[in-house]
Amino acid sequence: MRSRKRQRLWLVSLAVILLGGAAALAVTAFEENIVFFRSPSDIAEGKAEIGRLIRIGGLVEEGSVKRTAGSSEISFSLTDGGASVPVIYNGILPDLFREAQGVVAQGRLQTDGSFLAVEVLAKHDESYMPPEVAEALKKSGYWQENNAEEGMKGHTK
């Protein structure tokens, strides 16, 4: 009788350990794939972890776009009205990328304070602004409510 109880105890213990290990692996994998959104002000305040994959959004500062001769490297600054972050991107920018336009970039914050982007997304038309970017611009007081309302004419919720 005792050996049967002991055998069940070992099986239950083994099952608990295996389930716990599987849960720990799942949580770790999930945590590594989460991409947080940060505004330039968040980055200036030190709220973004260096080297972690994040998204930043804001407006491309006028006069900040610089192209490296002989390569596809482009640098520009993103602002939310409160702070600016220099962004470095190597690739082809979206057709709608322009100065003073809303952009979301995905990449990693570098130790020198610049942002190394692996993907740059521009808004697709006059009426669209990613919710995270709009919220960051509203917080900084940089949001132009009249422009947003004009862009939403004819759209239903």
N, CA, C and O of each residue as an XYZ file, in Angstrom:
628
protein
N       0.818     -1.186      0.000
C       0.000      0.000      0.000
C       0.868      1.259      0.000
O       0.620      2.198     -0.756
N       1.875      1.263      0.848
C       2.717      2.457      0.956
C       3.464      2.740     -0.346
O       3.637      3.897     -0.728
N       3.895      1.707     -1.007
C       4.638      1.934     -2.240
C       3.731      2.537     -3.311
O       4.193      3.333     -4.127
N       2.481      2.181     -3.323
C       1.538      2.741     -4.283
C       1.297      4.232     -3.984
O       1.237      5.041     -4.909
N       1.160      4.596     -2.709
C       0.987      6.002     -2.325
C       2.238      6.797     -2.665
O       2.157      7.921     -3.161
N       3.384      6.208     -2.397
C       4.654      6.883     -2.686
C       4.804      7.089     -4.199
O       5.284      8.135     -4.637
N       4.405      6.119     -4.978
C       4.500      6.220     -6.421
C       3.588      7.339     -6.939
O       3.988      8.102     -7.818
N       2.387      7.441     -6.411
C       1.463      8.517     -6.793
C       2.032      9.875     -6.405
O       1.944     10.834     -7.171
N       2.613      9.950     -5.218
C       3.202     11.205     -4.750
C       4.323     11.648     -5.700
O       4.416     12.826     -6.044
N       5.164     10.709     -6.117
C       6.239     11.037     -7.051
C       5.681     11.491     -8.399
O       6.194     12.445     -8.984
N       4.664     10.838     -8.890
C       4.059     11.224    -10.164
C       3.422     12.613    -10.092
O       3.570     13.423    -11.006
N       2.719     12.872     -9.005
C       2.098     14.193     -8.829
C       3.179     15.261     -8.705
O       3.062     16.331     -9.302
N       4.217     14.985     -7.947
C       5.325     15.942     -7.793
C       5.999     16.224     -9.126
O       6.286     17.376     -9.452
N       6.249     15.186     -9.888
C       6.865     15.336    -11.205
C       5.965     16.155    -12.132
O       6.452     17.015    -12.865
N       4.667     15.893    -12.104
C       3.715     16.644    -12.939
C       3.714     18.127    -12.554
O       3.683     18.990    -13.431
N       3.748     18.426    -11.265
C       3.763     19.823    -10.800
C       5.043     20.515    -11.260
O       5.003     21.656    -11.721
N       6.166     19.837    -11.138
C       7.439     20.419    -11.562
C       7.438     20.678    -13.065
O       7.870     21.745    -13.502
N       6.964     19.730    -13.858
C       6.916     19.900    -15.311
C       5.975     21.028    -15.722
O       6.308     21.824    -16.599
N       4.810     21.100    -15.097
C       3.862     22.183    -15.402
C       4.432     23.536    -14.998
O       4.267     24.522    -15.717
N       5.095     23.588    -13.863
C       5.723     24.840    -13.423
C       6.811     25.284    -14.388
O       6.908     26.466    -14.716
N       7.631     24.344    -14.843
C       8.676     24.673    -15.818
C       8.106     25.153    -17.132
O       8.609     26.112    -17.718
N       7.052     24.492    -17.605
C       6.408     24.905    -18.855
C       5.805     26.302    -18.721
O       5.910     27.114    -19.640
N       5.186     26.578    -17.602
C       4.608     27.905    -17.367
C       5.697     28.970    -17.326
O       5.526     30.052    -17.887
N       6.812     28.675    -16.668
C       7.917     29.635    -16.590
C       8.481     29.927    -17.980
O       8.770     31.081    -18.299
N       8.640     28.893    -18.809
C       9.121     29.095    -20.178
C       8.145     29.927    -20.999
O       8.568     30.800    -21.757
N       6.856     29.674    -20.860
C       5.843     30.426    -21.604
C       5.849     31.898    -21.198
O       5.770     32.774    -22.059
N       5.940     32.174    -19.920
C       5.954     33.561    -19.440
C       7.205     34.272    -19.937
O       7.130     35.428    -20.353
N       8.339     33.611    -19.901
C       9.588     34.211    -20.376
C       9.506     34.526    -21.866
O       9.899     35.613    -22.288
N       9.008     33.602    -22.657
C       8.881     33.828    -24.098
C       7.908     34.962    -24.391
O       8.154     35.778    -25.279
N       6.822     35.018    -23.660
C       5.831     36.073    -23.850
C       6.420     37.432    -23.494
O       6.201     38.409    -24.210
N       7.156     37.501    -22.411
C       7.743     38.759    -21.949
C       8.743     39.311    -22.959
O       8.812     40.524    -23.159
N       9.517     38.439    -23.596
C      10.511     38.876    -24.571
C       9.880     39.410    -25.846
O      10.515     40.187    -26.560
N       8.652     39.018    -26.153
C       7.998     39.444    -27.384
C       7.098     40.661    -27.217
O       6.520     41.128    -28.198
N       6.965     41.179    -26.020
C       6.155     42.368    -25.801
C       6.938     43.588    -26.277
O       8.108     43.753    -25.933
N       6.294     44.438    -27.066
C       6.918     45.658    -27.546
C       6.146     46.831    -26.940
O       4.968     47.030    -27.238
N       6.817     47.601    -26.093
C       6.184     48.736    -25.435
C       6.291     49.984    -26.296
O       7.227     50.129    -27.083
N       5.325     50.882    -26.141
C       5.366     52.175    -26.814
C       5.894     53.213    -25.842
O       5.485     53.243    -24.681
N       6.791     54.057    -26.302
C       7.333     55.155    -25.503
C       7.316     56.419    -26.351
O       7.522     56.372    -27.564
N       7.071     57.535    -25.702
C       7.140     58.828    -26.377
C       8.544     59.394    -26.186
O       9.275     58.934    -25.309
N       8.934     60.379    -26.986
C      10.239     61.006    -26.772
C      10.403     61.571    -25.350
O      11.506     61.550    -24.803
N       9.327     62.068    -24.760
C       9.409     62.576    -23.381
C       9.693     61.449    -22.399
O      10.468     61.628    -21.460
N       9.070     60.278    -22.607
C       9.350     59.112    -21.759
C      10.822     58.730    -21.835
O      11.445     58.414    -20.822
N      11.365     58.762    -23.033
C      12.773     58.401    -23.221
C      13.674     59.422    -22.536
O      14.653     59.052    -21.889
N      13.345     60.712    -22.676
C      14.149     61.757    -22.034
C      14.111     61.628    -20.507
O      15.079     61.977    -19.830
N      12.992     61.127    -19.965
C      12.852     60.954    -18.517
C      13.464     59.643    -18.036
O      13.430     59.354    -16.840
N      14.022     58.846    -18.944
C      14.672     57.594    -18.567
C      13.716     56.435    -18.343
O      14.067     55.477    -17.656
N      12.516     56.499    -18.907
C      11.523     55.433    -18.719
C      11.679     54.274    -19.694
O      10.956     53.282    -19.598
N      12.620     54.390    -20.636
C      12.826     53.322    -21.622
C      14.130     52.598    -21.309
O      15.142     53.219    -20.983
N      14.084     51.282    -21.413
C      15.253     50.446    -21.139
C      16.161     50.389    -22.368
O      15.694     50.143    -23.480
N      17.427     50.613    -22.167
C      18.399     50.571    -23.263
C      18.520     49.133    -23.773
O      18.649     48.192    -22.990
N      18.475     48.982    -25.093
C      18.651     47.678    -25.719
C      17.384     46.851    -25.872
O      17.405     45.834    -26.564
N      16.283     47.253    -25.248
C      15.031     46.502    -25.350
C      14.235     46.994    -26.563
O      14.223     48.190    -26.853
N      13.576     46.084    -27.264
C      12.766     46.430    -28.414
C      11.560     47.250    -27.966
O      10.755     46.787    -27.157
N      11.437     48.464    -28.491
C      10.317     49.352    -28.158
C       9.862     50.072    -29.424
O      10.509     50.002    -30.469
N       8.745     50.758    -29.303
C       8.252     51.641    -30.362
C       8.244     53.055    -29.812
O       7.868     53.284    -28.662
N       8.659     53.993    -30.636
C       8.528     55.403    -30.267
C       7.733     56.086    -31.359
O       7.768     55.680    -32.520
N       7.028     57.113    -30.980
C       6.222     57.821    -31.952
C       6.225     59.302    -31.693
O       6.433     59.749    -30.565
N       5.998     60.052    -32.727
C       5.937     61.498    -32.624
C       5.952     62.097    -34.017
O       5.667     61.429    -35.011
N       6.290     63.366    -34.057
C       6.376     64.077    -35.324
C       7.828     64.201    -35.735
O       8.697     64.414    -34.890
N       8.100     64.069    -37.027
C       9.453     64.252    -37.543
C       9.761     65.745    -37.473
O       9.042     66.564    -38.046
N      10.827     66.087    -36.771
C      11.193     67.500    -36.636
C      11.620     68.070    -37.981
O      12.329     67.427    -38.756
N      11.171     69.290    -38.236
C      11.536     69.950    -39.482
C      13.031     70.249    -39.492
O      13.594     70.699    -38.494
N      13.657     69.996    -40.624
C      15.082     70.256    -40.790
C      15.990     69.203    -40.173
O      17.208     69.379    -40.153
N      15.418     68.107    -39.668
C      16.245     67.099    -38.988
C      16.595     65.908    -39.866
O      17.433     65.094    -39.479
N      15.979     65.783    -41.035
C      16.219     64.618    -41.884
C      17.544     64.782    -42.618
O      17.760     65.745    -43.353
N      18.428     63.804    -42.392
C      19.741     63.824    -43.046
C      20.018     62.447    -43.637
O      19.870     61.431    -42.958
N      20.415     62.421    -44.887
C      20.726     61.168    -45.576
C      22.244     61.033    -45.708
O      22.935     62.000    -46.028
N      22.748     59.841    -45.461
C      24.170     59.569    -45.602
C      24.472     59.260    -47.066
O      23.868     58.369    -47.663
N      25.410     60.008    -47.629
C      25.760     59.825    -49.039
C      26.314     58.423    -49.271
O      27.139     57.934    -48.498
N      25.853     57.784    -50.342
C      26.365     56.480    -50.722
C      25.816     55.320    -49.908
O      26.310     54.199    -50.032
N      24.813     55.558    -49.083
C      24.200     54.458    -48.319
C      22.718     54.741    -48.137
O      22.225     55.805    -48.511
N      22.026     53.789    -47.566
C      20.593     53.974    -47.330
C      20.316     54.414    -45.891
O      19.178     54.337    -45.428
N      21.353     54.877    -45.181
C      21.176     55.321    -43.794
C      20.571     56.722    -43.760
O      21.008     57.628    -44.470
N      19.564     56.869    -42.924
C      18.861     58.135    -42.770
C      18.765     58.427    -41.280
O      18.491     57.530    -40.483
N      18.988     59.672    -40.909
C      18.797     60.056    -39.514
C      17.802     61.214    -39.472
O      17.763     62.058    -40.368
N      17.009     61.229    -38.418
C      16.021     62.283    -38.208
C      15.690     62.328    -36.726
O      16.083     61.439    -35.971
N      14.979     63.348    -36.312
C      14.585     63.461    -34.912
C      13.075     63.362    -34.798
O      12.346     63.930    -35.611
N      12.604     62.638    -33.784
C      11.182     62.555    -33.468
C      10.914     63.385    -32.234
O      11.688     63.356    -31.278
N       9.821     64.125    -32.252
C       9.465     64.955    -31.107
C       7.997     64.774    -30.761
O       7.172     64.448    -31.615
N       7.689     64.995    -29.488
C       6.301     65.049    -29.055
C       5.991     66.438    -28.509
O       4.975     66.646    -27.844
N       6.878     67.379    -28.798
C       6.701     68.737    -28.316
C       7.410     68.986    -27.005
O       7.714     70.133    -26.678
N       7.681     67.944    -26.250
C       8.365     68.091    -24.972
C       9.819     67.687    -25.036
O      10.649     68.243    -24.317
N      10.138     66.729    -25.882
C      11.503     66.240    -26.024
C      11.691     65.692    -27.426
O      10.723     65.431    -28.139
N      12.948     65.521    -27.814
C      13.288     64.971    -29.125
C      14.224     63.793    -28.948
O      15.022     63.745    -28.012
N      14.113     62.838    -29.868
C      14.990     61.664    -29.869
C      15.582     61.524    -31.262
O      14.842     61.471    -32.245
N      16.922     61.463    -31.364
C      17.525     61.213    -32.674
C      17.311     59.754    -33.080
O      17.532     58.841    -32.284
N      16.881     59.546    -34.320
C      16.587     58.210    -34.835
C      17.517     57.929    -36.013
O      17.725     58.787    -36.871
N      18.069     56.722    -36.044
C      18.909     56.278    -37.154
C      18.213     55.073    -37.780
O      17.853     54.119    -37.090
N      18.032     55.133    -39.087
C      17.343     54.051    -39.799
C      18.116     53.718    -41.059
O      18.537     54.616    -41.788
N      18.303     52.449    -41.317
C      18.988     52.005    -42.513
C      17.987     51.231    -43.358
O      17.674     50.079    -43.057
N      17.490     51.859    -44.407
C      16.500     51.209    -45.256
C      15.721     52.233    -46.050
O      16.079     53.410    -46.106
N      14.663     51.769    -46.654
C      13.808     52.629    -47.459
C      12.655     53.114    -46.594
O      11.943     52.314    -45.987
N      12.476     54.414    -46.541
C      11.387     54.996    -45.753
C      10.065     54.891    -46.508
O      10.055     54.834    -47.738
N       8.950     54.866    -45.776
C       7.640     54.839    -46.447
C       7.452     56.089    -47.316
O       8.028     57.139    -47.034
N       6.651     55.967    -48.362
C       6.396     57.095    -49.260
C       5.822     58.302    -48.532
O       6.077     59.440    -48.925
N       5.054     58.068    -47.484
C       4.401     59.161    -46.766
C       5.275     59.796    -45.688
O       4.811     60.674    -44.961
N       6.515     59.373    -45.576
C       7.425     59.945    -44.588
C       7.784     61.362    -45.004
O       8.298     61.585    -46.100
N       7.508     62.326    -44.118
C       7.810     63.730    -44.368
C       8.081     64.421    -43.040
O       7.704     63.924    -41.979
N       8.732     65.559    -43.111
C       8.933     66.370    -41.923
C       7.580     66.886    -41.442
O       6.688     67.167    -42.243
N       7.445     67.006    -40.127
C       6.219     67.483    -39.461
C       5.053     66.497    -39.609
O       3.899     66.883    -39.421
N       5.334     65.236    -39.940
C       4.308     64.201    -40.047
C       4.481     63.186    -38.927
O       5.578     63.010    -38.397
N       3.390     62.520    -38.573
C       3.425     61.503    -37.538
C       4.105     60.232    -38.002
O       3.871     59.757    -39.114
N       4.957     59.681    -37.132
C       5.725     58.474    -37.451
C       5.812     57.605    -36.203
O       5.888     58.110    -35.083
N       5.799     56.293    -36.411
C       6.089     55.335    -35.348
C       7.284     54.523    -35.815
O       7.279     53.972    -36.915
N       8.320     54.450    -34.964
C       9.522     53.684    -35.294
C       9.694     52.573    -34.268
O       9.479     52.778    -33.073
N      10.078     51.405    -34.740
C      10.338     50.274    -33.847
C      11.824     49.966    -33.899
O      12.414     49.884    -34.976
N      12.425     49.795    -32.728
C      13.846     49.508    -32.664
C      14.330     49.492    -31.221
O      13.586     49.154    -30.301
N      15.592     49.866    -31.045
C      16.210     49.799    -29.722
C      16.912     51.106    -29.391
O      17.557     51.714    -30.244
N      16.777     51.528    -28.143
C      17.465     52.705    -27.635
C      18.924     52.345    -27.405
O      19.226     51.314    -26.804
N      19.830     53.193    -27.885
C      21.262     52.955    -27.755
C      21.801     53.671    -26.509
O      21.133     54.540    -25.949
N      22.997     53.305    -26.087
C      23.588     53.913    -24.882
C      23.881     55.397    -25.071
O      23.932     56.138    -24.089
N      24.075     55.851    -26.315
C      24.348     57.269    -26.555
C      23.072     58.116    -26.621
O      23.144     59.322    -26.858
N      21.906     57.496    -26.413
C      20.641     58.226    -26.415
C      19.937     58.232    -27.752
O      18.803     58.699    -27.849
N      20.585     57.721    -28.785
C      19.925     57.649    -30.086
C      19.079     56.388    -30.151
O      19.218     55.479    -29.333
N      18.203     56.356    -31.139
C      17.293     55.228    -31.330
C      17.619     54.572    -32.659
O      17.532     55.215    -33.705
N      17.991     53.307    -32.631
C      18.313     52.561    -33.845
C      17.050     51.828    -34.299
O      16.659     50.821    -33.709
N      16.424     52.343    -35.346
C      15.148     51.806    -35.821
C      15.362     50.657    -36.796
O      16.273     50.689    -37.625
N      14.512     49.644    -36.686
C      14.511     48.542    -37.647
C      13.284     48.630    -38.550
O      13.222     47.973    -39.590
N      12.310     49.445    -38.148
C      11.092     49.637    -38.934
C      10.567     51.036    -38.676
O      10.552     51.503    -37.538
N      10.134     51.708    -39.745
C       9.545     53.039    -39.638
C       8.191     53.004    -40.329
O       8.092     52.602    -41.489
N       7.150     53.422    -39.620
C       5.795     53.453    -40.157
C       5.308     54.896    -40.187
O       5.415     55.610    -39.190
N       4.779     55.322    -41.316
C       4.218     56.663    -41.442
C       2.706     56.541    -41.489
O       2.173     55.514    -41.910
N       2.018     57.583    -41.059
C       0.563     57.517    -41.106
C       0.103     57.398    -42.553
O       0.739     57.937    -43.459
N      -1.002     56.691    -42.766
C      -1.395     56.374    -44.133
C      -2.273     57.407    -44.804
O      -2.402     57.380    -46.028
N      -2.876     58.308    -44.070
C      -3.606     59.407    -44.696
C      -3.747     60.547    -43.702
O      -3.285     60.450    -42.565
N      -4.382     61.620    -44.130
C      -4.501     62.823    -43.314
C      -5.278     62.622    -42.011
O      -5.050     63.333    -41.033
N      -6.202     61.646    -42.000
C      -7.080     61.502    -40.835
C      -6.561     60.515    -39.802
O      -7.175     60.356    -38.747
N      -5.446     59.848    -40.079
C      -4.985     58.808    -39.158
C      -3.785     59.258    -38.346
O      -2.829     59.823    -38.876
N      -3.853     59.003    -37.074
C      -2.717     59.205    -36.181
C      -2.746     58.030    -35.223
O      -3.769     57.805    -34.578
N      -1.656     57.264    -35.103
C      -1.672     56.141    -34.166
C      -2.088     56.622    -32.783
O      -1.631     57.679    -32.347
N      -2.944     55.877    -32.075
C      -3.457     56.327    -30.784
C      -2.360     56.676    -29.782
O      -2.497     57.636    -29.024
N      -1.281     55.908    -29.774
C      -0.205     56.182    -28.833
C       0.462     57.524    -29.120
O       0.788     58.275    -28.201
N       0.663     57.821    -30.416
C       1.291     59.079    -30.805
C       0.370     60.238    -30.466
O       0.819     61.248    -29.922
N      -0.921     60.104    -30.783
C      -1.880     61.167    -30.477
C      -1.924     61.450    -28.984
O      -1.969     62.611    -28.578
N      -1.911     60.407    -28.161
C      -1.946     60.586    -26.703
C      -0.692     61.296    -26.210
O      -0.778     62.179    -25.357
N       0.466     60.923    -26.732
C       1.715     61.567    -26.324
C       1.723     63.037    -26.726
O       2.188     63.890    -25.970
N       1.203     63.331    -27.927
C       1.153     64.725    -28.374
C       0.155     65.538    -27.555
O       0.396     66.713    -27.278
N      -0.956     64.928    -27.168
C      -1.937     65.627    -26.327
C      -1.343     65.950    -24.959
O      -1.527     67.051    -24.440
N      -0.624     64.978    -24.375
C      -0.007     65.202    -23.058
C       0.983     66.356    -23.083
O       1.094     67.109    -22.115
N       1.706     66.495    -24.199
C       2.725     67.539    -24.286
C       2.142     68.882    -24.714
O       2.843     69.894    -24.691
N       0.857     68.903    -25.108
C       0.242     70.138    -25.566
C       0.564     70.454    -27.016
O       0.277     71.557    -27.482
N       1.147     69.522    -27.732
C       1.562     69.713    -29.116
C       0.467     69.340    -30.100
O       0.594     69.627    -31.290
N      -0.600     68.712    -29.638
C      -1.707     68.227    -30.463
C      -2.510     69.397    -30.985
O      -2.847     70.310    -30.230
N      -2.823     69.378    -32.283
C      -3.634     70.422    -32.893
C      -5.031     69.869    -33.099
O      -5.278     69.135    -34.057
N      -5.946     70.217    -32.203
C      -7.289     69.639    -32.196
C      -8.058     69.949    -33.477
O      -8.802     69.097    -33.964
N      -7.896     71.143    -34.029
C      -8.629     71.509    -35.248
C      -8.250     70.611    -36.413
O      -9.120     70.183    -37.172
N      -6.972     70.321    -36.564
C      -6.528     69.449    -37.649
C      -7.083     68.048    -37.478
O      -7.460     67.402    -38.456
N      -7.133     67.577    -36.246
C      -7.649     66.229    -35.994
C      -9.138     66.154    -36.313
O      -9.607     65.165    -36.877
N      -9.892     67.217    -35.946
C     -11.325     67.221    -36.216
C     -11.601     67.291    -37.702
O     -12.508     66.618    -38.191
N     -10.815     68.115    -38.458
C     -11.009     68.205    -39.900
C     -10.750     66.868    -40.560
O     -11.463     66.486    -41.488
N      -9.734     66.146    -40.092
C      -9.407     64.855    -40.668
C     -10.463     63.812    -40.390
O     -10.561     62.828    -41.123
N     -11.259     64.000    -39.344
C     -12.261     63.010    -38.970
C     -13.619     63.291    -39.601
O     -14.534     62.487    -39.424
N     -13.795     64.401    -40.334
C     -15.066     64.694    -40.989
C     -15.413     63.566    -41.940
O     -14.567     63.100    -42.703
N     -16.646     63.137    -41.892
C     -17.101     62.087    -42.783
C     -16.822     60.690    -42.259
O     -17.274     59.709    -42.851
N     -16.082     60.581    -41.154
C     -15.792     59.255    -40.579
C     -16.768     58.992    -39.443
O     -17.102     59.897    -38.679
N     -17.214     57.774    -39.337
C     -18.111     57.404    -38.243
C     -17.348     56.554    -37.250
O     -16.356     55.913    -37.598
N     -17.805     56.550    -36.034
C     -17.141     55.768    -34.978
C     -17.564     54.339    -35.009
O     -17.104     53.541    -34.192
